[in-house]
Amino acid sequence: MSKVAILLSSYNGDVFVEDQIRSIYEQDFKDFTLYIRDDGSKPEFVAYLKSLQEKYPFVLYEGENLGFLKSFMWLVRNVDDAEYYSFADQDDEWYPDKLSTAVKWLDEHKSDKPVLYHGAYDIVNMKGEKTGEFYYSEDGYDFRKSIMENHYSGFAMVVNRAMREHMICARDEKMGFHDWWAAMVAHAFGISYSDTKKCAAHKAHGDNVTKITLGTKIKWGLKTLREESEPHNRSMEFMRCFGDKLNEKDRKVLAWFSDEKYHLGHALIKALYPKRWRPDIVSEVVNRLLMLIGKI
């Protein structure tokens, strides 16, 4: 059993994937196994991945196209042979001490509770030039805020086995994002730490699945008006999985978001709540309006 299982979901990542795999095998911490699930890529890319196995001893699974969340969760459910679990995107590059830094902190904070380590990271363009950085402090981030705001990016997380067990309780289609689910779990039942130390270079480009732009925000808002919202679905699923395990305060807050039918009282509590739900004012106003009409 390796100390760390690294879980990577690939999809037609010809331009990126070898740089990421190389950066993983250049880690100064060596007690890991890399598991790659290909999410229904074109045959040429799968053949390319297999050729890379001649240089890098990763485990490769070929699968049908499920989408990034279900592909990652397939790995979470099927890889059960490590003390810690680390997620990797195909289009980033890890810094050499990413794993050693995370493992050192996790070893110092061993627990039967779910534990989540998250590293800061640089944002770079396709030329490798730094364009920004990502770090969120844990200050003020609690279970209430985790319902509406996610401070973690999956590829910068390393979690323990207890977190894995809490992740596989959920139905994939209700989670929305595996890292967001982990954020809620950590703040309901466990331990979380946001390190200021940079762990990776995150490449920002047009094909990023989780890239947030004004366009994606508008698209999300229109989708939320038509369908059940992700926060609502995730809250209902969290209540189904863990409602009886939550403390009274957190269960009360979660109940505001997990009504199966419109509840005017809960809508007003959320929409008029005196503390912020979201970090930026536009999202705050839009989400409070969606709360008021029962879409969140």
C-alpha positions in Angstrom: 0.0 0.0 0.0 1.4 3.4 -1.0 1.3 6.3 1.4 -0.5 8.5 -1.1 -2.8 7.6 -4.0 -2.8 10.3 -6.6 -6.1 10.3 -8.6 -6.0 11.9 -12.1 -8.9 12.0 -14.6 -7.7 12.6 -18.2 -9.6 13.7 -21.3 -7.9 14.5 -24.6 -5.1 16.3 -22.7 -2.4 16.0 -25.5 -1.0 19.4 -24.9 -0.8 19.2 -21.1 -0.7 15.7 -19.6 2.9 14.7 -19.9 4.1 17.9 -18.2 1.7 17.1 -15.3 2.8 13.4 -15.1 6.5 14.4 -15.2 6.0 16.9 -12.4 4.3 14.2 -10.3 7.2 11.8 -10.8 9.7 14.6 -9.9 8.2 14.9 -6.4 10.7 14.7 -3.6 8.2 12.4 -1.8 8.2 9.0 -3.6 5.8 6.8 -1.7 2.9 7.2 -4.0 1.0 5.5 -6.8 -0.5 7.5 -9.6 -3.9 6.2 -10.9 -5.2 7.7 -14.1 -8.8 7.1 -15.4 -9.2 8.2 -19.0 -12.7 9.6 -19.4 -13.5 8.4 -22.9 -10.8 10.2 -24.9 -10.2 9.7 -28.6 -8.2 6.5 -29.3 -5.1 8.5 -30.3 -4.9 10.1 -26.9 -5.4 6.8 -25.1 -2.6 5.3 -27.2 -0.4 8.3 -26.2 -1.1 7.7 -22.5 -0.2 4.0 -22.9 3.1 5.1 -24.5 3.9 7.3 -21.4 3.6 4.2 -19.2 7.0 3.2 -20.7 8.5 6.2 -18.8 6.2 6.5 -15.9 4.7 3.5 -13.9 1.2 4.8 -13.4 -1.9 2.6 -13.3 -4.3 3.4 -16.3 -8.0 2.7 -16.4 -9.9 3.2 -19.6 -13.6 4.2 -19.3 -16.6 5.8 -21.0 -17.1 9.5 -20.8 -18.7 10.3 -17.5 -17.7 13.9 -17.0 -15.0 15.2 -14.7 -16.9 14.7 -11.4 -18.1 11.1 -12.0 -14.7 10.2 -13.4 -12.9 11.5 -10.3 -15.4 9.8 -8.0 -15.0 6.5 -9.9 -11.3 6.7 -8.8 -12.2 7.7 -5.2 -14.6 4.7 -5.0 -12.3 2.1 -6.7 -8.8 3.0 -5.3 -8.8 1.8 -1.7 -5.1 1.2 -0.9 -3.6 4.4 0.6 -3.4 6.4 3.8 -3.9 9.7 1.9 -5.5 10.7 -1.3 -4.4 13.5 -3.6 -6.3 14.8 -6.7 -4.5 15.9 -9.9 -5.8 17.8 -13.0 -4.2 16.9 -16.3 -3.3 20.5 -17.2 -1.4 21.7 -14.2 2.2 21.3 -13.0 3.1 20.4 -9.4 6.0 21.9 -7.5 8.5 19.3 -6.3 7.6 19.5 -2.6 3.8 19.5 -3.1 3.3 16.0 -1.6 6.0 16.1 1.0 4.6 19.4 2.4 1.1 18.0 2.6 2.1 14.6 4.0 4.2 16.2 6.7 1.2 18.3 7.9 -1.2 15.4 7.7 1.2 13.1 9.6 1.3 15.8 12.3 -2.5 16.0 12.4 -3.5 12.3 12.3 -7.1 11.8 13.2 -10.1 9.4 12.9 -12.0 12.5 11.7 -12.0 13.6 8.0 -8.9 15.8 7.4 -8.3 18.1 4.5 -5.0 19.8 3.6 -5.1 22.5 0.9 -2.2 24.3 -0.7 -2.1 27.8 -2.2 -1.1 27.9 -5.9 0.0 30.1 -8.7 -2.1 30.8 -11.8 -0.2 30.9 -15.0 -1.0 31.3 -18.7 -0.1 28.9 -21.5 3.4 30.5 -21.7 4.0 29.7 -18.1 3.9 33.3 -17.1 2.3 34.0 -13.7 -1.0 35.9 -13.9 -2.2 35.5 -10.3 -2.4 33.3 -7.3 -5.0 31.5 -5.2 -5.2 31.4 -1.4 -8.2 31.6 0.9 -7.8 31.9 4.6 -9.7 29.6 6.9 -10.6 32.6 9.1 -14.4 32.9 9.2 -14.9 29.9 7.0 -17.3 27.6 8.7 -20.0 25.0 7.9 -22.6 27.7 7.2 -20.3 29.4 4.6 -19.3 26.1 3.1 -22.8 25.5 1.9 -22.7 28.5 -0.4 -18.9 29.1 -0.9 -16.1 26.7 -1.7 -12.5 27.6 -0.7 -10.8 24.6 -2.1 -9.6 23.4 -5.5 -9.5 19.7 -5.9 -6.0 19.5 -7.4 -4.6 21.4 -4.4 -6.2 19.0 -1.8 -4.8 16.0 0.0 -7.2 14.2 2.3 -7.1 11.2 4.6 -9.0 7.9 4.5 -11.8 9.2 6.7 -12.5 12.0 4.2 -12.6 9.4 1.4 -15.2 7.4 3.4 -17.3 10.5 3.8 -17.0 11.3 0.1 -18.2 7.9 -1.2 -21.4 8.2 0.9 -22.8 10.7 -1.6 -24.5 10.1 -5.0 -22.3 11.7 -7.6 -25.1 13.5 -9.4 -26.0 15.3 -6.2 -22.5 16.4 -5.1 -21.9 19.0 -7.8 -18.2 19.2 -7.1 -16.1 16.7 -5.1 -13.9 19.4 -3.6 -17.0 21.4 -2.5 -18.4 18.2 -0.8 -15.1 17.8 0.9 -15.3 21.4 2.2 -18.7 20.7 3.8 -17.5 17.5 5.3 -14.3 19.1 6.8 -16.2 21.9 8.4 -19.0 19.7 9.7 -17.0 16.8 11.2 -13.3 17.3 10.7 -10.1 19.3 10.4 -9.1 21.6 7.5 -6.0 23.6 6.8 -5.3 26.2 4.0 -1.5 26.5 3.6 0.0 29.7 2.3 2.8 27.7 0.7 2.3 27.3 -3.1 1.9 23.7 -4.3 1.4 24.0 -8.0 1.1 26.1 -11.1 -2.5 26.1 -12.3 -2.7 26.7 -16.1 -5.6 29.0 -17.0 -7.0 28.4 -20.5 -10.3 28.2 -22.3 -10.8 24.5 -21.7 -10.6 24.5 -17.9 -13.7 22.7 -16.6 -13.9 24.9 -13.4 -12.7 28.2 -14.9 -14.9 31.0 -13.5 -15.7 33.9 -15.8 -18.6 36.4 -16.1 -20.0 34.1 -18.8 -19.9 31.0 -16.6 -21.6 33.0 -13.8 -24.4 34.1 -16.1 -24.8 30.6 -17.5 -25.0 29.2 -13.9 -27.6 31.8 -12.9 -29.8 31.0 -15.9 -29.4 27.2 -15.3 -30.4 27.7 -11.6 -33.6 29.5 -12.6 -34.5 26.5 -14.8 -33.4 23.6 -12.7 -32.6 22.6 -9.1 -29.6 24.5 -7.9 -26.3 22.8 -7.0 -26.3 24.2 -3.4 -29.9 22.9 -2.9 -29.1 19.4 -4.3 -25.8 19.2 -2.4 -27.6 20.3 0.8 -30.3 17.7 0.4 -27.7 15.0 -0.2 -25.7 16.1 2.8 -28.8 16.0 5.0 -29.6 12.5 3.6 -26.1 11.2 4.3 -25.2 13.0 7.6 -28.2 14.8 9.0 -28.4 12.6 12.1 -24.6 13.2 12.7 -24.6 17.0 12.5 -24.6 19.1 15.7 -27.8 21.1 16.3 -26.5 24.4 15.0 -25.2 23.1 11.7 -28.3 20.9 11.2 -30.5 23.9 11.6 -28.6 25.9 9.0 -28.5 23.0 6.6 -32.3 22.6 7.0 -32.7 26.1 5.5 -31.2 24.8 2.2 -32.6 21.2 2.1 -36.3 21.7 1.9 -37.9 19.5 -0.7 -40.6 22.1 -1.3 -40.6 25.9 -1.0 -40.5 27.2 2.5 -41.2 30.9 2.9 -39.7 31.1 6.4 -36.4 29.5 5.3 -36.3 31.6 2.2 -36.6 34.8 4.2 -34.0 33.7 6.8 -31.5 33.0 4.0 -32.3 36.1 1.9 -32.2 38.5 4.9 -29.3 36.8 6.8 -27.1 39.5 8.4 -23.8 37.9 7.5 -22.4 37.4 4.0 -22.9 34.2 2.0 -20.6 35.0 -0.9 -17.3 37.0 -1.1 -18.2 39.3 -4.0 -21.1 41.7 -4.0 -22.6 40.6 -7.4 -22.8 36.9 -6.4 -24.1 38.0 -3.0 -27.0 39.9 -4.5 -27.9 37.3 -7.1 -27.8 34.4 -4.6 -30.0 36.2 -2.1 -32.5 36.8 -4.9 -32.4 33.1 -5.8 -32.8 32.2 -2.1 -35.9 34.5 -1.9 -37.6 32.8 -4.8 -36.7 29.3 -3.6 -34.1 28.3 -6.2 -31.4 28.0 -3.5 
